[in-house]
Amino acid sequence: MTRAPFTREAPDVRRAALVEAAARILAAKGVAGASVRTICAEAGVSPGLLRHYFDGVDALVAATYEATGARIDAALEAAVAAAGEGPRARLSAYLTASFAPPVLDPDLLATWLAFWSLVKVDPAIAAIHRRTYAGYRARLEELLGACDPRVDARLAAIGLTAVVDGLWLELCLDATVFTPAEAGAIAERLAAGYLGG
């Protein structure tokens, strides 16, 4: 009988597994349940491994926030890429992608709420939050400006971000009040108002 050779997982694979486990724990148990023990049990690794890759749970939660933001950005950019070259279609795709999977997801809401709860008390999380939202608004400004260079893209992006966030939050909390298509239509109507029609 021959034994399969021992293989060690690459460091980025292990780091990613810990980040994914932290996201699942944050979604299921919130910040209070995100301990070294629970995250490592979820990832199927020893607690020492978390400390090997991260400077504790806070650093892992921050890395999880970064990774979650990057996953959302990737989904939004994929929607824009699929929309073709038309500036209005690209803006529409960016706005409405928040109301479709993988962004519209109750587990993502639970994870995101855990991050939001830390923004006012954890400077690292606050910095990630600022960067994440600044990036979202900057991309929205770019898409708005491509539709109409005369628009006040900064204020339009702030307004649209607030509306999309609110609609996304309500859809995740209670999908019986309005549909994702209706949420998209609301965001579209606001965008049309900024763009003058």
Residue frames as a rotation matrix with the C-alpha (Angstrom) as fourth column:
MET 1
0.583 0.813 0.000 0.00
0.813 -0.583 0.000 0.00
0.000 0.000 -1.000 0.00
THR 2
-0.528 -0.756 0.386 1.42
0.743 -0.632 -0.222 3.36
0.412 0.169 0.896 -0.96
ARG 3
0.104 0.492 -0.864 0.68
0.831 -0.521 -0.196 6.42
-0.547 -0.698 -0.463 1.08
ALA 4
0.665 0.171 0.727 -0.13
0.598 -0.704 -0.382 9.74
0.447 0.689 -0.571 -0.55
PRO 5
-0.446 -0.895 -0.001 2.66
0.731 -0.363 -0.578 12.23
0.517 -0.258 0.816 -0.05
PHE 6
0.077 0.407 -0.910 2.10
0.869 -0.475 -0.139 14.80
-0.489 -0.780 -0.391 2.68
THR 7
-0.291 -0.141 0.946 1.21
0.683 -0.723 0.102 18.20
0.670 0.676 0.306 1.29
ARG 8
-0.471 0.086 -0.878 1.13
0.702 -0.566 -0.432 21.42
-0.534 -0.820 0.207 3.19
GLU 9
0.539 0.730 0.420 -1.40
0.842 -0.450 -0.298 24.03
-0.029 0.514 -0.857 2.22
ALA 10
-0.330 -0.631 0.703 -0.01
0.657 -0.688 -0.309 27.29
0.678 0.360 0.641 0.90
PRO 11
-0.809 -0.041 -0.586 -0.06
0.524 -0.500 -0.689 30.18
-0.265 -0.865 0.427 3.38
ASP 12
-0.833 0.540 -0.122 -2.60
-0.552 -0.795 0.250 32.18
0.038 0.276 0.961 1.32
VAL 13
-0.297 0.749 -0.592 -4.92
-0.041 0.610 0.792 29.17
0.954 0.259 -0.151 1.26
ARG 14
-0.362 0.116 -0.925 -4.78
0.874 0.387 -0.294 28.91
0.324 -0.915 -0.241 5.04
ARG 15
-0.934 0.027 -0.356 -5.22
0.117 -0.918 -0.378 32.66
-0.337 -0.395 0.855 5.48
ALA 16
-0.664 0.722 -0.194 -8.21
-0.560 -0.309 0.769 32.59
0.495 0.619 0.610 3.11
ALA 17
-0.246 0.568 -0.786 -9.72
0.418 0.793 0.442 29.65
0.875 -0.220 -0.432 5.04
LEU 18
-0.604 -0.015 -0.797 -9.44
0.783 -0.200 -0.589 31.62
-0.150 -0.980 0.133 8.28
VAL 19
-0.931 0.286 -0.229 -11.00
-0.314 -0.944 0.099 34.70
-0.188 0.164 0.968 6.66
GLU 20
-0.455 0.797 -0.398 -13.88
-0.336 0.260 0.905 32.63
0.825 0.545 0.150 5.28
ALA 21
-0.287 0.313 -0.905 -14.40
0.769 0.639 -0.023 30.97
0.571 -0.703 -0.424 8.66
ALA 22
-0.838 -0.045 -0.543 -14.38
0.412 -0.705 -0.578 34.38
-0.357 -0.708 0.609 10.38
ALA 23
-0.796 0.591 -0.132 -17.03
-0.549 -0.613 0.568 35.64
0.254 0.524 0.813 7.93
ARG 24
-0.234 0.736 -0.635 -19.24
0.108 0.669 0.735 32.62
0.966 0.103 -0.236 8.65
ILE 25
-0.412 0.028 -0.911 -18.84
0.894 0.207 -0.398 33.05
0.178 -0.978 -0.111 12.42
LEU 26
-0.958 0.071 -0.279 -19.55
0.001 -0.968 -0.250 36.80
-0.288 -0.239 0.927 12.22
ALA 27
-0.577 0.788 -0.214 -22.70
-0.505 -0.140 0.851 36.04
0.641 0.600 0.479 10.21
ALA 28
-0.049 0.576 -0.816 -23.86
0.321 0.783 0.533 33.33
0.946 -0.236 -0.224 12.61
LYS 29
0.206 0.042 -0.978 -22.75
0.956 0.207 0.210 34.69
0.211 -0.977 0.003 16.00
GLY 30
0.921 0.126 0.370 -21.82
0.107 -0.992 0.070 38.34
0.375 -0.025 -0.927 15.54
VAL 31
0.167 -0.909 0.381 -18.78
-0.481 -0.412 -0.774 40.05
0.861 -0.054 -0.506 16.97
ALA 32
0.256 -0.020 0.966 -19.36
-0.963 0.080 0.257 38.59
-0.082 -0.997 0.001 20.44
GLY 33
0.835 0.143 0.531 -19.09
-0.175 0.985 0.009 35.05
-0.521 -0.101 0.848 19.07
ALA 34
0.825 -0.554 -0.106 -15.95
-0.065 0.093 -0.993 35.68
0.561 0.827 0.041 17.02
SER 35
0.653 -0.631 0.420 -13.34
-0.557 -0.024 0.830 34.19
-0.513 -0.776 -0.367 19.32
VAL 36
-0.332 -0.858 -0.392 -10.10
-0.942 0.277 0.191 32.45
-0.056 0.433 -0.900 18.40
ARG 37
-0.717 0.048 0.696 -11.63
-0.186 0.949 -0.256 29.14
-0.672 -0.313 -0.671 19.46
THR 38
0.281 0.927 0.250 -14.87
0.078 0.238 -0.968 29.44
-0.957 0.292 -0.006 17.47
ILE 39
0.580 -0.104 -0.808 -13.18
-0.765 -0.409 -0.497 30.72
-0.279 0.906 -0.317 14.31
CYS 40
-0.499 -0.853 -0.154 -10.48
-0.863 0.474 0.172 28.04
-0.074 0.219 -0.973 14.41
ALA 41
-0.487 0.415 0.768 -13.05
-0.003 0.879 -0.477 25.32
-0.873 -0.234 -0.427 15.05
GLU 42
0.616 0.754 -0.230 -15.03
-0.180 -0.149 -0.972 26.58
-0.767 0.640 0.043 12.04
ALA 43
0.424 -0.549 -0.721 -11.86
-0.905 -0.230 -0.357 26.59
0.030 0.804 -0.594 9.90
GLY 44
0.991 -0.039 -0.130 -10.77
0.046 0.998 0.050 23.18
0.128 -0.055 0.990 11.21
VAL 45
0.151 -0.984 0.092 -7.37
0.157 -0.068 -0.985 24.46
0.976 0.163 0.145 12.37
SER 46
0.042 -0.226 -0.973 -5.57
0.985 0.173 0.002 24.87
0.168 -0.959 0.229 15.67
PRO 47
0.893 0.340 -0.295 -5.72
0.411 -0.883 0.226 28.22
-0.184 -0.323 -0.928 17.47
GLY 48
0.100 -0.948 -0.303 -1.98
0.308 -0.260 0.915 28.58
-0.946 -0.185 0.266 17.02
LEU 49
-0.363 -0.214 0.907 -2.47
0.920 0.070 0.385 28.82
-0.146 0.974 0.171 13.27
LEU 50
0.692 0.632 0.349 -4.64
0.660 -0.749 0.047 31.92
0.292 0.198 -0.936 13.61
ARG 51
0.811 -0.421 -0.406 -1.93
0.020 -0.675 0.738 33.58
-0.585 -0.606 -0.539 15.68
HIS 52
-0.153 -0.883 0.445 0.65
0.625 0.262 0.735 32.51
-0.766 0.390 0.511 13.08
TYR 53
-0.347 0.075 0.935 -1.13
0.913 -0.199 0.355 34.36
0.213 0.977 0.000 10.27
PHE 54
0.288 0.539 0.792 -2.81
0.250 -0.840 0.481 37.21
0.924 0.059 -0.377 12.15
ASP 55
-0.810 -0.546 0.214 -2.01
-0.011 -0.351 -0.936 39.37
0.586 -0.761 0.278 15.18
GLY 56
-0.854 0.521 0.005 -5.13
0.082 0.144 -0.986 38.10
-0.515 -0.841 -0.165 16.91
VAL 57
-0.208 0.898 0.388 -8.86
0.881 0.345 -0.325 38.10
-0.425 0.274 -0.863 16.25
ASP 58
0.396 0.380 -0.836 -9.09
0.102 -0.923 -0.372 41.85
-0.913 0.062 -0.404 15.67
ALA 59
-0.452 -0.652 -0.609 -6.59
-0.597 -0.286 0.749 41.64
-0.662 0.703 -0.260 12.80
LEU 60
-0.877 0.200 0.437 -8.47
0.399 0.810 0.430 38.67
-0.268 0.551 -0.790 11.34
VAL 61
0.155 0.979 -0.129 -11.78
0.737 -0.202 -0.645 40.54
-0.658 0.005 -0.753 11.54
ALA 62
0.192 -0.163 -0.968 -10.16
-0.385 -0.920 0.078 43.51
-0.903 0.358 -0.239 9.77
ALA 63
-0.838 -0.528 -0.138 -8.81
-0.356 0.336 0.872 41.19
-0.414 0.780 -0.470 7.05
THR 64
-0.551 0.725 0.412 -12.28
0.743 0.652 -0.152 39.68
-0.379 0.222 -0.898 6.75
TYR 65
0.376 0.653 -0.657 -13.81
0.253 -0.755 -0.605 43.14
-0.891 0.062 -0.449 6.28
GLU 66
-0.276 -0.580 -0.766 -11.24
-0.656 -0.469 0.591 43.88
-0.702 0.666 -0.251 3.53
ALA 67
-0.962 -0.128 0.240 -11.97
0.048 0.787 0.615 40.54
-0.268 0.604 -0.751 1.83
THR 68
-0.166 0.978 0.126 -15.73
0.778 0.208 -0.593 41.02
-0.606 0.000 -0.795 2.06
GLY 69
0.339 0.218 -0.915 -15.46
-0.195 -0.936 -0.294 44.49
-0.921 0.278 -0.275 0.55
ALA 70
-0.618 -0.644 -0.452 -13.27
-0.608 0.026 0.794 43.11
-0.499 0.765 -0.407 -2.25
ARG 71
-0.784 0.391 0.483 -15.83
0.500 0.858 0.118 40.37
-0.368 0.334 -0.868 -2.95
ILE 72
0.292 0.916 -0.276 -18.62
0.545 -0.397 -0.739 42.93
-0.786 0.065 -0.615 -3.24
ASP 73
0.067 -0.358 -0.931 -16.48
-0.560 -0.786 0.262 45.15
-0.826 0.503 -0.253 -5.46
ALA 74
-0.889 -0.447 0.097 -15.75
-0.203 0.575 0.793 42.18
-0.411 0.685 -0.602 -7.72
ALA 75
-0.361 0.840 0.404 -19.47
0.798 0.503 -0.333 41.39
-0.483 0.202 -0.852 -8.04
LEU 76
0.477 0.534 -0.698 -20.29
0.153 -0.832 -0.533 45.01
-0.865 0.148 -0.479 -8.88
GLU 77
-0.234 -0.659 -0.715 -17.48
-0.682 -0.413 0.604 45.23
-0.693 0.629 -0.353 -11.42
ALA 78
-0.861 -0.001 0.508 -18.57
0.273 0.842 0.465 41.95
-0.428 0.539 -0.725 -13.03
ALA 79
0.159 0.985 0.073 -22.05
0.733 -0.068 -0.676 43.43
-0.661 0.161 -0.733 -13.46
VAL 80
0.397 -0.090 -0.913 -20.58
-0.363 -0.929 -0.067 46.56
-0.843 0.358 -0.401 -15.06
ALA 81
-0.667 -0.731 -0.145 -18.40
-0.459 0.249 0.853 44.49
-0.588 0.635 -0.502 -17.41
ALA 82
-0.650 0.481 0.589 -21.41
0.618 0.785 0.042 42.40
-0.442 0.391 -0.807 -18.46
ALA 83
0.260 0.836 -0.483 -23.42
0.372 -0.548 -0.749 45.56
-0.891 0.015 -0.454 -19.23
GLY 84
0.436 -0.149 0.888 -21.35
0.896 -0.024 -0.444 46.43
0.088 0.988 0.123 -22.30
GLU 85
-0.562 -0.806 0.186 -19.96
0.810 -0.581 -0.073 49.80
0.167 0.109 0.980 -23.30
GLY 86
0.069 0.666 0.743 -23.01
0.368 -0.709 0.601 52.09
0.927 0.232 -0.294 -22.91
PRO 87
-0.803 -0.481 0.353 -22.41
-0.098 -0.477 -0.873 54.52
0.588 -0.736 0.336 -20.00
ARG 88
-0.164 0.814 0.557 -26.05
-0.944 -0.294 0.152 54.46
0.287 -0.501 0.816 -18.81
ALA 89
0.662 0.368 -0.653 -26.21
-0.270 0.930 0.250 50.66
0.699 0.011 0.715 -18.93
ARG 90
-0.248 -0.844 -0.475 -22.95
0.366 0.373 -0.853 50.44
0.897 -0.386 0.216 -16.95
LEU 91
-0.755 0.045 0.655 -24.28
-0.532 -0.626 -0.570 52.83
0.384 -0.779 0.496 -14.29
SER 92
0.292 0.954 0.064 -27.53
-0.878 0.241 0.414 50.89
0.379 -0.177 0.908 -14.08
ALA 93
0.443 -0.194 -0.875 -25.65
0.093 0.981 -0.170 47.60
0.892 -0.006 0.453 -13.71
TYR 94
-0.656 -0.755 -0.009 -23.52
0.138 -0.108 -0.985 49.02
0.742 -0.647 0.175 -10.90
LEU 95
-0.538 0.523 0.661 -26.56
-0.812 -0.533 -0.239 50.30
0.227 -0.665 0.711 -9.02
THR 96
0.444 0.893 -0.066 -28.77
-0.853 0.445 0.273 47.24
0.274 -0.065 0.960 -9.43
ALA 97
-0.053 -0.533 -0.844 -26.08
-0.135 0.841 -0.523 44.62
0.989 0.086 -0.116 -8.76
SER 98
-0.843 -0.246 0.478 -26.54
-0.469 -0.096 -0.878 45.34
0.262 -0.964 -0.034 -5.05
PHE 99
-0.066 0.921 0.384 -30.03
-0.911 0.101 -0.399 43.87
-0.406 -0.377 0.833 -5.30
ALA 100
0.734 0.200 -0.649 -28.92
-0.501 0.805 -0.318 40.52
0.459 0.559 0.691 -6.74
PRO 101
0.826 -0.509 0.242 -26.79
0.160 0.624 0.765 37.64
-0.540 -0.593 0.597 -5.45
PRO 102
-0.046 -0.251 -0.967 -24.06
0.758 0.622 -0.198 37.46
0.651 -0.742 0.162 -4.32
VAL 103
-0.826 -0.292 0.483 -24.47
-0.022 -0.839 -0.544 40.98
0.564 -0.460 0.686 -2.87
LEU 104
-0.023 0.883 0.469 -28.10
-0.904 -0.219 0.367 40.52
0.427 -0.415 0.803 -1.80
ASP 105
-0.104 -0.158 -0.982 -27.57
0.165 0.971 -0.174 37.84
0.981 -0.180 -0.075 0.81
PRO 106
0.818 0.491 0.298 -28.87
-0.200 -0.243 0.949 37.65
0.539 -0.836 -0.100 4.41
ASP 107
0.646 -0.659 -0.385 -25.58
0.758 0.494 0.426 36.08
-0.090 -0.567 0.819 5.54
LEU 108
-0.313 -0.740 0.595 -23.69
0.754 -0.575 -0.319 38.99
0.578 0.348 0.738 4.02
LEU 109
0.326 0.510 0.796 -26.01
-0.140 -0.807 0.574 41.35
0.935 -0.299 -0.192 5.91
ALA 110
0.974 0.064 -0.219 -25.21
0.193 0.282 0.940 39.63
0.122 -0.957 0.262 9.20
THR 111
0.157 -0.986 -0.062 -21.47
0.987 0.154 0.041 39.84
-0.031 -0.068 0.997 8.48
TRP 112
-0.279 -0.231 0.932 -21.73
0.484 -0.872 -0.071 43.47
0.829 0.432 0.355 7.36
LEU 113
0.699 0.587 0.409 -23.68
-0.091 -0.495 0.864 44.39
0.710 -0.641 -0.293 10.53
ALA 114
0.723 -0.525 -0.449 -20.85
0.669 0.372 0.643 42.94
-0.170 -0.765 0.621 12.60
PHE 115
-0.311 -0.860 0.405 -18.37
0.913 -0.388 -0.123 45.16
0.263 0.331 0.906 10.75
TRP 116
0.008 0.384 0.923 -20.61
0.171 -0.910 0.377 48.23
0.985 0.155 -0.073 11.09
SER 117
0.901 0.379 -0.212 -20.87
0.243 -0.037 0.969 47.64
0.359 -0.925 -0.126 14.84
LEU 118
0.363 -0.856 -0.368 -17.09
0.869 0.168 0.466 48.03
-0.337 -0.489 0.805 15.08
VAL 119
0.203 -0.317 0.927 -16.67
0.722 -0.590 -0.360 51.17
0.661 0.742 0.109 12.96
LYS 120
0.625 0.130 0.770 -17.03
-0.231 -0.911 0.341 53.57
0.746 -0.391 -0.540 15.90
VAL 121
0.888 -0.230 0.399 -14.87
-0.381 0.121 0.917 51.57
-0.259 -0.966 0.020 18.33
ASP 122
0.382 -0.772 0.508 -12.06
0.545 0.632 0.551 50.07
-0.746 0.066 0.662 16.22
PRO 123
0.242 -0.316 -0.917 -9.80
-0.480 -0.861 0.169 52.47
-0.843 0.399 -0.360 14.29
ALA 124
-0.817 -0.558 0.144 -8.63
-0.176 0.480 0.859 49.74
-0.549 0.677 -0.490 11.88
ILE 125
-0.349 0.787 0.509 -12.23
0.860 0.485 -0.160 48.86
-0.372 0.382 -0.846 10.98
ALA 126
0.504 0.516 -0.693 -13.09
0.260 -0.856 -0.447 52.57
-0.824 0.045 -0.565 10.69
ALA 127
-0.274 -0.695 -0.665 -10.21
-0.547 -0.456 0.702 53.05
-0.791 0.556 -0.255 8.23
ILE 128
-0.889 0.013 0.459 -11.36
0.319 0.736 0.597 50.07
-0.330 0.676 -0.658 6.14
HIS 129
0.085 0.996 0.014 -14.91
0.819 -0.062 -0.570 51.42
-0.567 0.060 -0.821 6.18
ARG 130
0.336 -0.019 -0.942 -13.74
-0.199 -0.979 -0.051 54.84
-0.921 0.204 -0.332 4.98
ARG 131
-0.671 -0.687 -0.278 -11.65
-0.458 0.089 0.884 53.30
-0.583 0.721 -0.375 2.18
THR 132
-0.700 0.451 0.554 -14.39
0.599 0.793 0.110 50.90
-0.389 0.409 -0.825 1.11
TYR 133
0.348 0.926 -0.147 -17.08
0.713 -0.363 -0.601 53.54
-0.609 0.104 -0.786 0.88
ALA 134
0.134 -0.385 -0.913 -14.75
-0.409 -0.861 0.302 56.09
-0.902 0.333 -0.273 -0.71
GLY 135
-0.864 -0.488 0.123 -13.94
-0.131 0.454 0.881 53.53
-0.485 0.745 -0.457 -3.40
TYR 136
-0.324 0.839 0.436 -17.60
0.864 0.450 -0.224 52.79
-0.385 0.304 -0.871 -4.00
ARG 137
0.544 0.553 -0.631 -18.47
0.319 -0.832 -0.454 56.48
-0.776 0.046 -0.629 -4.27
ALA 138
-0.251 -0.717 -0.650 -15.48
-0.472 -0.495 0.729 57.19
-0.845 0.490 -0.214 -6.53
ARG 139
-0.887 -0.037 0.460 -16.54
0.322 0.665 0.674 54.42
-0.331 0.746 -0.578 -8.92
LEU 140
0.089 0.992 0.085 -20.09
0.901 -0.044 -0.431 55.71
-0.424 0.115 -0.899 -8.89
GLU 141
0.335 -0.059 -0.940 -18.85
-0.100 -0.995 0.026 59.25
-0.937 0.085 -0.339 -9.60
GLU 142
-0.715 -0.681 -0.157 -16.87
-0.282 0.076 0.956 57.91
-0.639 0.728 -0.246 -12.55
LEU 143
-0.666 0.533 0.522 -19.90
0.721 0.638 0.269 56.08
-0.190 0.556 -0.809 -13.94
LEU 144
0.391 0.818 -0.423 -22.14
0.669 -0.568 -0.480 59.12
-0.632 -0.095 -0.769 -13.43
GLY 145
0.040 -0.484 -0.874 -19.60
-0.303 -0.840 0.451 61.42
-0.952 0.247 -0.180 -15.09
ALA 146
-0.895 -0.344 0.284 -19.43
0.115 0.436 0.892 59.11
-0.431 0.831 -0.351 -18.09
CYS 147
-0.156 0.928 0.339 -23.20
0.961 0.222 -0.165 59.52
-0.228 0.300 -0.926 -18.47
ASP 148
0.703 0.385 0.598 -23.15
0.502 -0.864 -0.034 63.29
0.504 0.324 -0.801 -18.15
PRO 149
-0.301 -0.944 -0.138 -20.01
0.807 -0.175 -0.565 65.32
0.509 -0.281 0.814 -17.42
ARG 150
-0.398 0.198 0.896 -22.18
-0.206 -0.971 0.123 68.24
0.894 -0.135 0.428 -16.20
VAL 151
0.619 0.703 -0.350 -23.69
0.159 0.324 0.932 66.30
0.769 -0.633 0.089 -13.30
ASP 152
0.111 -0.533 0.839 -22.51
-0.936 -0.339 -0.092 67.01
0.333 -0.775 -0.536 -9.74
ALA 153
0.170 -0.058 -0.984 -21.17
-0.210 0.973 -0.093 63.48
0.963 0.223 0.153 -9.55
ARG 154
-0.844 -0.534 -0.044 -19.94
-0.054 0.166 -0.985 63.79
0.533 -0.829 -0.169 -5.96
LEU 155
-0.611 0.675 0.414 -23.33
-0.728 -0.273 -0.629 64.70
-0.312 -0.686 0.658 -4.50
ALA 156
0.308 0.720 -0.623 -25.13
-0.879 0.465 0.103 62.26
0.363 0.516 0.776 -6.78
ALA 157
-0.215 -0.482 -0.850 -22.81
-0.114 0.876 -0.468 59.45
0.970 -0.004 -0.243 -5.64
ILE 158
-0.963 -0.089 0.255 -23.43
-0.252 -0.042 -0.967 60.30
0.097 -0.995 0.018 -1.97
GLY 159
-0.216 0.969 0.120 -27.20
-0.932 -0.168 -0.322 60.27
-0.292 -0.182 0.939 -2.49
LEU 160
0.358 0.340 -0.869 -27.21
-0.703 0.711 -0.012 57.11
0.614 0.616 0.494 -4.55
THR 161
-0.610 -0.643 -0.463 -24.93
-0.122 0.654 -0.747 55.32
0.783 -0.399 -0.478 -2.07
ALA 162
-0.836 0.335 0.434 -27.29
-0.497 -0.132 -0.857 56.16
-0.231 -0.933 0.277 0.79
VAL 163
0.162 0.960 -0.227 -30.34
-0.976 0.123 -0.179 55.00
-0.144 0.250 0.957 -1.16
VAL 164
0.155 -0.160 -0.975 -28.71
-0.482 0.849 -0.216 51.76
0.862 0.504 0.055 -2.35
ASP 165
-0.858 -0.507 -0.078 -27.48
-0.158 0.407 -0.900 50.99
0.488 -0.760 -0.429 1.19
GLY 166
-0.590 0.696 0.409 -30.92
-0.698 -0.186 -0.691 51.62
-0.405 -0.693 0.596 2.67
LEU 167
0.371 0.743 -0.558 -32.73
-0.919 0.382 -0.102 49.57
0.138 0.550 0.824 0.07
TRP 168
-0.181 -0.540 -0.822 -30.19
-0.336 0.820 -0.464 46.74
0.924 0.192 -0.330 0.37
LEU 169
-0.940 -0.190 0.283 -30.54
-0.314 0.161 -0.936 46.73
0.132 -0.969 -0.211 4.15
GLU 170
-0.206 0.949 0.238 -34.35
-0.855 -0.056 -0.516 46.63
-0.476 -0.310 0.823 4.01
LEU 171
0.365 0.315 -0.876 -34.34
-0.783 0.613 -0.106 43.87
0.504 0.725 0.470 1.36
CYS 172
-0.513 -0.639 -0.572 -32.02
-0.188 0.735 -0.652 41.74
0.837 -0.227 -0.497 3.47
LEU 173
-0.917 0.169 0.362 -34.09
-0.371 -0.020 -0.929 42.33
-0.150 -0.985 0.081 6.61
ASP 174
-0.199 0.922 0.331 -37.53
0.089 0.353 -0.931 41.78
-0.976 -0.156 -0.152 5.06
ALA 175
-0.964 -0.266 -0.011 -37.89
-0.008 -0.012 1.000 40.85
-0.266 0.964 0.009 1.40
THR 176
-0.365 0.900 0.236 -41.70
0.909 0.400 -0.119 40.96
-0.201 0.172 -0.964 1.62
VAL 177
0.075 0.400 -0.913 -42.02
0.302 -0.882 -0.362 44.77
-0.950 -0.249 -0.187 1.47
PHE 178
0.644 0.065 -0.762 -40.57
-0.658 -0.462 -0.595 45.31
-0.391 0.885 -0.255 -2.03
THR 179
0.883 -0.274 0.380 -38.72
0.398 0.868 -0.299 43.25
-0.248 0.415 0.876 -4.62
PRO 180
-0.125 -0.987 -0.097 -35.14
0.562 -0.151 0.813 43.54
-0.818 0.047 0.574 -5.84
ALA 181
-0.353 0.052 0.934 -36.52
0.903 -0.242 0.355 44.79
0.245 0.969 0.038 -9.18
GLU 182
0.726 0.656 0.204 -38.44
0.556 -0.735 0.388 47.54
0.405 -0.168 -0.899 -7.35
ALA 183
0.558 -0.624 -0.547 -35.30
0.386 -0.389 0.837 48.48
-0.735 -0.678 0.024 -5.42
GLY 184
-0.456 -0.746 0.485 -33.44
0.765 -0.050 0.642 48.74
-0.455 0.664 0.594 -8.70
ALA 185
0.053 0.580 0.813 -36.21
0.847 -0.457 0.271 50.89
0.529 0.674 -0.516 -10.16
ILE 186
0.896 0.234 -0.378 -36.01
0.424 -0.705 0.568 53.26
-0.133 -0.669 -0.731 -7.18
ALA 187
0.082 -0.956 -0.283 -32.24
0.408 -0.227 0.885 53.62
-0.909 -0.188 0.371 -7.57
GLU 188
-0.456 -0.200 0.867 -32.70
0.888 -0.030 0.460 54.11
-0.066 0.979 0.191 -11.33
ARG 189
0.533 0.742 0.406 -35.28
0.740 -0.642 0.203 56.85
0.411 0.192 -0.891 -10.82
LEU 190
0.760 -0.337 -0.555 -32.95
0.242 -0.646 0.724 58.70
-0.603 -0.685 -0.410 -8.44
ALA 191
-0.317 -0.919 0.232 -30.06
0.564 0.014 0.825 58.35
-0.762 0.393 0.515 -10.90
ALA 192
-0.154 0.347 0.925 -32.27
0.950 -0.207 0.235 59.66
0.273 0.915 -0.297 -13.71
GLY 193
0.856 0.494 -0.151 -33.14
0.516 -0.799 0.309 62.68
0.032 -0.343 -0.939 -11.57
TYR 194
0.325 -0.832 -0.449 -29.46
0.195 -0.405 0.893 63.49
-0.925 -0.378 0.031 -11.04
LEU 195
-0.610 -0.609 0.507 -28.80
0.554 0.130 0.822 63.00
-0.567 0.782 0.258 -14.74
GLY 196
-0.625 0.398 -0.672 -31.69
-0.482 -0.873 -0.070 65.24
-0.614 0.280 0.737 -15.75
GLY 197
0.196 0.794 -0.576 -34.11
-0.980 0.131 -0.152 62.66
-0.045 0.594 0.803 -17.07
